[in-house]
Amino acid sequence: MRRKFSDVFIDCTKNGVKVKTSEYHNKGKYAIIDQGQNRVAGYTDITEGVFKDIPAIVFGDHTRIIKYIDAPFFIGADGVKVLRCRFPDANYKYLYYALKNAKIPDTGYNRHFKWLKEIQIEYPNQNRQQEIVQTLDRTNAIIESRQRQLRLFDDLIKARFVEMFGDPVHNTAKIPVLPMTEVCEIIDGDRGKNYPTQEEFFDEGYCLFLNAKNVTKHGFDFSDCMFITKEKDAALRKGKLQRGDVVLTTRGTLGNLAFYAEVVPFENVRINSGMVILRMNRSLTNETFFIEQFRLQLDDIKATIASGSAQPQLPISTMNKIRLVMPELSRQRQFSRFVIQVEKTKSAVQKALDEAQTLFDSLMQKYFG
């Protein structure tokens, strides 16, 4: 049976109390739930006005993020909708999964609740709802376990770096340092008159033209690609990758790095205007060592060097302020070999994660599609 949103849900947002961002704490009696990616935005010890009518579903009006909340909470900032079910003894976990599968168009930084209110959801009997929840919970638990494994591997790499070379931000090991501009050549893209227009991008073609989604904090992601023709590629000057280059995002989402290794399945690749190419001086460093050190310094770089608040930027002109520890190459290569071995194990875990995610997505389609 399919039911309209308004037949199932009540908007209870007015019963919640908002907490200002300036009043968030790292710990406290009650969680503060906002519309961001993280499940909890902060904590507070305020008691008056806590939302206790739980479980509840939280919807991000701007972000379209859905959260299942089963403990008393406060609302964080604006753009949060708190939803309760009209039916007694409702299975809120089932409702959470049903809403996560809802097709809500992304209209940018606008409000999306009007779209959510137009959906209909499958609403079987209680026993069937519980069966579906148990199956999805088990699959989701596998996904979360694999994600935790990947985070632990990342922590292992960071720990090994600090063990071998100390904290690079404060150079606790007193290793010689060099400005980033001496360690690598920094190459901008072609931002001139020949920069591609929207009409000159295609779903397939001669040259991959990187977009913001292709360069993530974990490296390359080619699930959403756009291409330019051979003729357009020839008209552009700077900004074409060579094998062994590192790509760095310098605008918006700052500091994502990806290594253009031999395994990348594209022979012709260009950066967009929000990236630079880092071409290593291999007599001083190797790419793996550079990438892991840069990631360890990223928070400090953002805080002290990057400019702009609404749209953070890392201009080439300021990259000479970034100082990198430069131990002897033999030790860098030793660290690189360690990382390569860890990455092999991570690849196996990532494959298992992808398979679990595919299964979860197919189950969601089966139950709610």
FENURRA-V564120 format. One record per residue. N is the residue number from 1. RES is the residue in three letters. PHI is phi in radians with two decimals (999 if undefined). PSI is psi in degrees with one decimal (* if undefined). OMEGA is omega in radians with two decimals (999 if undefined). Layout:
BEGIN
n	res	phi	psi	omega
N	RES	PHI	PSI	OMEGA
N	RES	PHI	PSI	OMEGA
END
This chain:
BEGIN
n	res	phi	psi	omega
1	MET	999	132.6	3.09
2	ARG	-1.77	138.9	-3.13
3	ARG	-2.22	147.8	3.07
4	LYS	-1.21	151.4	3.10
5	PHE	-0.94	-46.5	-3.07
6	SER	-1.18	-20.8	3.09
7	ASP	-1.40	-17.1	-3.05
8	VAL	-1.86	-40.7	-2.95
9	PHE	-1.95	152.1	2.99
10	ILE	-2.11	133.3	3.07
11	ASP	-1.43	110.0	-3.09
12	CYS	-1.88	18.6	-3.06
13	THR	-0.98	-37.3	-3.09
14	LYS	-1.11	-18.6	3.13
15	ASN	-1.49	-6.5	3.11
16	GLY	-1.67	158.1	3.13
17	VAL	-1.96	129.9	-3.14
18	LYS	-1.51	142.2	3.08
19	VAL	-1.99	131.0	3.14
20	LYS	-1.15	146.9	-3.13
21	THR	-1.00	-35.5	-3.13
22	SER	-1.15	-13.9	-3.11
23	GLU	-1.82	7.7	3.08
24	TYR	-1.25	146.2	3.05
25	HIS	-2.25	162.0	-3.13
26	ASN	-1.30	-20.4	3.06
27	LYS	-2.61	160.6	-3.11
28	GLY	2.96	179.3	-3.05
29	LYS	-1.25	-37.6	-3.06
30	TYR	-2.17	146.3	3.09
31	ALA	-1.39	151.3	3.01
32	ILE	-1.93	122.6	-3.07
33	ILE	-1.89	122.1	3.08
34	ASP	-2.03	-164.6	-3.09
35	GLN	-1.72	14.3	-3.12
36	GLY	-1.41	177.1	-3.11
37	GLN	-1.12	-40.0	-3.11
38	ASN	-1.22	143.2	-3.11
39	ARG	-1.08	-41.1	-3.13
40	VAL	-2.09	131.9	-3.13
41	ALA	-1.54	-28.3	-3.12
42	GLY	3.11	-168.9	-3.09
43	TYR	-2.41	161.8	3.11
44	THR	-2.61	154.8	3.04
45	ASP	-1.79	5.3	3.04
46	ILE	-1.08	142.4	-3.14
47	THR	-2.01	-30.2	-3.08
48	GLU	-1.29	124.2	3.08
49	GLY	1.63	5.1	3.14
50	VAL	-1.09	139.7	-3.13
51	PHE	-1.46	111.8	-3.05
52	LYS	-1.89	-3.2	-3.09
53	ASP	-1.44	76.2	-3.02
54	ILE	-2.03	161.5	-0.03
55	PRO	-1.18	164.4	3.12
56	ALA	-2.58	161.9	3.06
57	ILE	-1.90	132.3	3.08
58	VAL	-1.92	130.9	3.13
59	PHE	-2.05	130.6	3.08
60	GLY	-1.47	110.3	-3.03
61	ASP	-1.09	-36.4	3.12
62	HIS	-1.55	-38.2	-2.98
63	THR	-1.62	-17.7	-3.09
64	ARG	1.19	14.8	3.14
65	ILE	-1.37	137.0	-3.14
66	ILE	-1.93	133.2	3.13
67	LYS	-2.30	140.6	3.04
68	TYR	-1.75	119.5	-3.05
69	ILE	-2.09	123.8	-3.08
70	ASP	-2.13	19.5	3.06
71	ALA	-2.38	151.2	-3.14
72	PRO	-0.92	143.3	-3.03
73	PHE	-2.67	167.3	2.98
74	PHE	-1.97	158.8	3.11
75	ILE	-1.55	137.5	3.11
76	GLY	-1.78	123.3	3.04
77	ALA	0.97	-152.7	-3.05
78	ASP	-1.79	170.4	3.02
79	GLY	1.43	19.5	3.14
80	VAL	-1.93	131.8	3.04
81	LYS	-2.00	128.9	3.12
82	VAL	-1.83	123.2	-3.04
83	LEU	-2.04	136.2	3.00
84	ARG	-2.16	160.3	-3.10
85	CYS	-1.62	145.8	3.12
86	ARG	-1.30	-21.4	-3.03
87	PHE	-1.63	136.1	3.07
88	PRO	-1.17	150.0	3.12
89	ASP	1.02	33.0	3.12
90	ALA	-1.18	148.5	3.07
91	ASN	-1.59	96.9	-3.03
92	TYR	-1.22	-27.0	3.09
93	LYS	-1.16	-38.5	3.08
94	TYR	-1.10	-44.9	3.13
95	LEU	-1.08	-37.7	3.10
96	TYR	-1.05	-48.7	-3.14
97	TYR	-1.14	-39.4	-3.14
98	ALA	-1.07	-42.7	-3.14
99	LEU	-1.25	-33.5	3.11
100	LYS	-1.11	-26.6	-3.14
101	ASN	-1.54	-5.4	-3.11
102	ALA	-1.14	138.5	3.14
103	LYS	-1.57	97.1	-3.13
104	ILE	-1.92	119.6	-3.09
105	PRO	-1.11	143.7	3.08
106	ASP	-1.54	108.7	-3.14
107	THR	-1.89	27.5	3.13
108	GLY	1.40	-155.3	-3.09
109	TYR	-1.44	62.9	3.06
110	ASN	-2.10	176.1	3.09
111	ARG	-1.53	138.1	-3.02
112	HIS	-2.03	1.5	-3.07
113	PHE	-1.09	-31.4	3.14
114	LYS	-1.09	-32.9	3.11
115	TRP	-1.29	-41.0	3.14
116	LEU	-1.05	-38.8	-3.09
117	LYS	-1.18	-12.5	-3.13
118	GLU	-1.60	-7.6	-3.06
119	ILE	-1.37	164.3	2.96
120	GLN	-2.18	147.3	-3.13
121	ILE	-2.21	151.5	3.01
122	GLU	-1.19	134.9	-3.12
123	TYR	-2.39	78.9	3.13
124	PRO	-1.32	-175.1	3.12
125	ASN	-1.22	167.9	-3.04
126	GLN	-1.04	-41.1	-3.13
127	ASN	-1.10	-42.8	3.14
128	ARG	-1.17	-39.7	3.09
129	GLN	-1.02	-44.2	-3.12
130	GLN	-1.15	-39.4	3.09
131	GLU	-1.05	-44.8	-3.13
132	ILE	-1.10	-43.9	3.14
133	VAL	-1.08	-44.1	-3.13
134	GLN	-1.07	-42.6	3.13
135	THR	-1.14	-46.4	-3.13
136	LEU	-1.20	-36.3	3.10
137	ASP	-1.11	-42.6	3.13
138	ARG	-1.10	-43.9	3.13
139	THR	-1.15	-41.8	3.13
140	ASN	-1.14	-33.8	3.11
141	ALA	-1.11	-37.5	3.08
142	ILE	-1.12	-43.6	3.12
143	ILE	-1.04	-47.3	-3.11
144	GLU	-1.14	-35.5	3.10
145	SER	-1.12	-43.7	3.12
146	ARG	-1.14	-38.9	3.11
147	GLN	-1.11	-40.2	3.09
148	ARG	-1.11	-40.5	3.11
149	GLN	-1.03	-45.1	-3.13
150	LEU	-1.09	-40.7	3.11
151	ARG	-1.12	-37.7	3.13
152	LEU	-1.16	-37.5	3.08
153	PHE	-1.12	-40.8	3.09
154	ASP	-1.08	-41.5	3.11
155	ASP	-1.11	-36.5	3.12
156	LEU	-1.10	-42.9	3.12
157	ILE	-1.10	-44.6	3.11
158	LYS	-1.07	-43.5	-3.13
159	ALA	-1.11	-39.7	3.13
160	ARG	-1.14	-39.4	3.10
161	PHE	-1.05	-50.2	-3.10
162	VAL	-1.12	-36.1	3.10
163	GLU	-1.08	-40.8	-3.08
164	MET	-1.47	-34.9	-2.95
165	PHE	-2.23	1.2	-3.12
166	GLY	1.36	-176.5	3.10
167	ASP	-1.32	115.6	-3.07
168	PRO	-1.23	-23.5	3.14
169	VAL	-1.15	-44.8	-3.12
170	HIS	-1.83	1.4	3.13
171	ASN	0.83	56.6	-3.08
172	THR	-1.14	-21.6	3.13
173	ALA	-1.57	0.8	3.10
174	LYS	0.99	45.2	3.11
175	ILE	-1.52	145.5	3.08
176	PRO	-0.97	143.7	-3.12
177	VAL	-2.09	156.2	3.06
178	LEU	-2.41	149.2	3.03
179	PRO	-1.16	148.6	-3.11
180	MET	-0.98	-34.5	-3.09
181	THR	-1.17	-16.6	3.04
182	GLU	-1.62	-23.4	-3.09
183	VAL	-1.40	-32.0	-3.12
184	CYS	-2.58	153.4	3.00
185	GLU	-1.40	134.4	-3.11
186	ILE	-1.90	117.0	-3.00
187	ILE	-2.02	122.4	3.12
188	ASP	-1.45	164.8	3.04
189	GLY	-1.49	172.2	3.09
190	ASP	-1.45	110.8	-3.12
191	ARG	-1.89	17.7	-3.06
192	GLY	-1.44	-157.5	-3.04
193	LYS	-1.13	-20.8	-3.10
194	ASN	-1.59	2.9	3.13
195	TYR	-1.01	132.9	-3.02
196	PRO	-1.05	139.8	2.99
197	THR	-1.53	169.2	-3.11
198	GLN	-1.02	-34.4	-3.11
199	GLU	-1.26	-11.7	-3.09
200	GLU	-1.73	8.3	3.05
201	PHE	-1.76	143.4	-3.11
202	PHE	-2.36	161.4	-3.13
203	ASP	-1.26	-18.8	3.06
204	GLU	-2.63	160.4	-3.11
205	GLY	2.88	-163.8	-3.00
206	TYR	-1.33	-44.3	-2.98
207	CYS	-2.21	123.9	3.05
208	LEU	-1.22	125.5	3.11
209	PHE	-1.89	106.2	-3.00
210	LEU	-1.06	137.6	2.99
211	ASN	-2.00	175.8	-3.04
212	ALA	-1.05	-31.2	-3.11
213	LYS	-1.29	-18.2	-3.09
214	ASN	-1.36	-22.1	-3.08
215	VAL	-2.03	102.8	-3.06
216	THR	-1.89	176.6	3.12
217	LYS	-1.21	-11.2	3.11
218	HIS	-1.85	5.7	-3.12
219	GLY	2.00	-156.7	-3.11
220	PHE	-1.25	146.0	2.99
221	ASP	-2.41	115.0	-3.04
222	PHE	-1.86	27.8	-3.14
223	SER	-1.32	-17.4	-3.13
224	ASP	-2.39	93.2	-3.00
225	CYS	-2.00	153.8	2.99
226	MET	-2.39	151.3	-2.98
227	PHE	-2.29	158.2	3.00
228	ILE	-2.10	162.5	-3.10
229	THR	-1.32	167.1	3.09
230	LYS	-1.09	-37.5	-3.14
231	GLU	-1.17	-40.0	3.12
232	LYS	-1.20	-39.7	3.10
233	ASP	-1.03	-42.8	-3.11
234	ALA	-1.16	-25.8	-3.12
235	ALA	-1.38	-17.0	-3.13
236	LEU	-1.56	149.8	-3.10
237	ARG	-1.73	-89.5	-3.07
238	LYS	-1.30	167.0	2.94
239	GLY	1.72	16.8	3.11
240	LYS	-1.80	134.8	-3.04
241	LEU	-1.36	148.6	2.91
242	GLN	-2.02	149.8	3.10
243	ARG	-0.97	134.2	-3.09
244	GLY	1.72	-9.6	3.10
245	ASP	-1.30	156.2	3.02
246	VAL	-2.01	134.8	3.08
247	VAL	-1.75	134.2	3.13
248	LEU	-2.18	126.9	3.06
249	THR	-1.40	133.6	-3.01
250	THR	-2.15	6.4	-3.13
251	ARG	-2.54	140.7	-3.13
252	GLY	1.31	-103.6	3.04
253	THR	-1.39	99.3	-3.01
254	LEU	-1.45	141.7	2.88
255	GLY	1.50	10.4	3.01
256	ASN	-1.27	137.4	-3.08
257	LEU	-2.20	141.3	3.07
258	ALA	-2.49	140.5	-3.06
259	PHE	-1.80	121.1	-3.14
260	TYR	-1.45	77.1	-3.10
261	ALA	-1.52	175.2	-3.12
262	GLU	-1.08	-25.4	-3.07
263	VAL	-1.34	-14.0	3.12
264	VAL	-1.16	126.2	-2.95
265	PRO	-1.47	24.9	3.13
266	PHE	-2.22	127.2	-3.10
267	GLU	-1.47	-28.5	-3.12
268	ASN	-2.09	115.7	-3.07
269	VAL	-2.42	135.5	3.06
270	ARG	-2.21	152.9	3.10
271	ILE	-1.58	157.9	3.03
272	ASN	-1.65	-172.5	-3.00
273	SER	-1.31	-8.0	3.13
274	GLY	-1.78	21.0	-3.08
275	MET	-2.44	164.8	2.94
276	VAL	-2.34	159.8	3.03
277	ILE	-1.73	132.9	3.05
278	LEU	-1.91	115.7	-3.12
279	ARG	-1.91	109.0	-2.97
280	MET	-1.18	143.5	2.91
281	ASN	-1.45	99.8	-2.98
282	ARG	-1.27	-6.1	3.00
283	SER	-1.40	-10.8	-3.13
284	LEU	-1.96	-33.9	-3.01
285	THR	-2.72	167.8	2.96
286	ASN	-2.10	163.3	-2.96
287	GLU	-1.12	-40.9	-3.09
288	THR	-1.11	-46.3	3.11
289	PHE	-1.06	-44.8	-3.13
290	PHE	-1.04	-48.8	-3.07
291	ILE	-1.06	-46.6	-3.10
292	GLU	-1.18	-36.3	3.09
293	GLN	-1.17	-43.2	-3.14
294	PHE	-1.05	-41.0	3.12
295	ARG	-1.09	-38.6	3.12
296	LEU	-1.18	-28.1	-3.12
297	GLN	-1.64	-2.7	-2.94
298	LEU	-1.03	-44.7	-3.12
299	ASP	-1.05	-41.3	3.13
300	ASP	-1.19	-37.5	3.10
301	ILE	-1.09	-44.7	3.13
302	LYS	-1.09	-39.7	-3.05
303	ALA	-1.32	-33.7	-2.98
304	THR	-1.96	-19.4	-3.01
305	ILE	-2.10	-42.6	-3.10
306	ALA	-1.11	147.5	-3.10
307	SER	-2.00	158.4	3.07
308	GLY	1.55	141.5	3.14
309	SER	-1.82	-51.5	-3.13
310	ALA	-1.20	-39.9	3.14
311	GLN	-2.31	83.5	-3.10
312	PRO	-0.98	143.1	-3.13
313	GLN	-2.40	154.1	3.06
314	LEU	-2.24	83.8	-3.09
315	PRO	-1.13	150.0	3.08
316	ILE	-1.01	-35.3	-3.09
317	SER	-1.08	-20.3	-3.12
318	THR	-1.81	-2.5	-3.07
319	MET	-1.24	-15.8	3.06
320	ASN	-1.20	-13.9	3.09
321	LYS	-1.38	-15.4	3.13
322	ILE	-1.41	121.9	-3.13
323	ARG	-1.85	131.4	-3.10
324	LEU	-2.05	135.0	3.06
325	VAL	-1.26	138.2	-3.06
326	MET	-2.25	80.8	3.04
327	PRO	-1.25	175.4	-3.13
328	GLU	-1.10	148.8	-3.05
329	LEU	-1.01	-34.4	-3.11
330	SER	-1.06	-38.4	3.12
331	ARG	-1.30	-35.3	3.05
332	GLN	-1.06	-42.8	-3.12
333	ARG	-1.19	-34.3	3.06
334	GLN	-1.07	-44.8	3.10
335	PHE	-1.12	-40.9	-3.13
336	SER	-1.07	-40.7	3.11
337	ARG	-1.09	-39.2	3.10
338	PHE	-1.08	-46.0	-3.13
339	VAL	-1.08	-41.4	-3.12
340	ILE	-1.06	-41.4	3.11
341	GLN	-1.14	-41.6	3.11
342	VAL	-1.13	-40.5	-3.12
343	GLU	-1.12	-33.0	3.09
344	LYS	-1.09	-43.5	3.10
345	THR	-1.17	-39.6	3.10
346	LYS	-1.06	-37.0	-3.14
347	SER	-1.08	-39.7	3.11
348	ALA	-1.15	-41.6	3.11
349	VAL	-1.16	-40.3	3.12
350	GLN	-1.08	-39.4	3.11
351	LYS	-1.09	-43.3	3.11
352	ALA	-1.14	-37.2	3.09
353	LEU	-1.11	-45.6	3.13
354	ASP	-1.05	-40.6	3.13
355	GLU	-1.14	-42.3	3.12
356	ALA	-1.14	-38.6	3.13
357	GLN	-1.16	-39.8	3.10
358	THR	-1.09	-42.6	3.09
359	LEU	-1.08	-45.0	3.14
360	PHE	-1.06	-45.4	-3.13
361	ASP	-1.09	-40.0	-3.14
362	SER	-1.19	-36.6	3.09
363	LEU	-1.16	-41.0	3.10
364	MET	-1.06	-41.6	3.12
365	GLN	-1.14	-40.5	-3.14
366	LYS	-1.10	-43.9	-3.04
367	TYR	-1.45	-31.9	-2.98
368	PHE	-2.17	-8.8	-3.05
369	GLY	-1.21	*	999
END
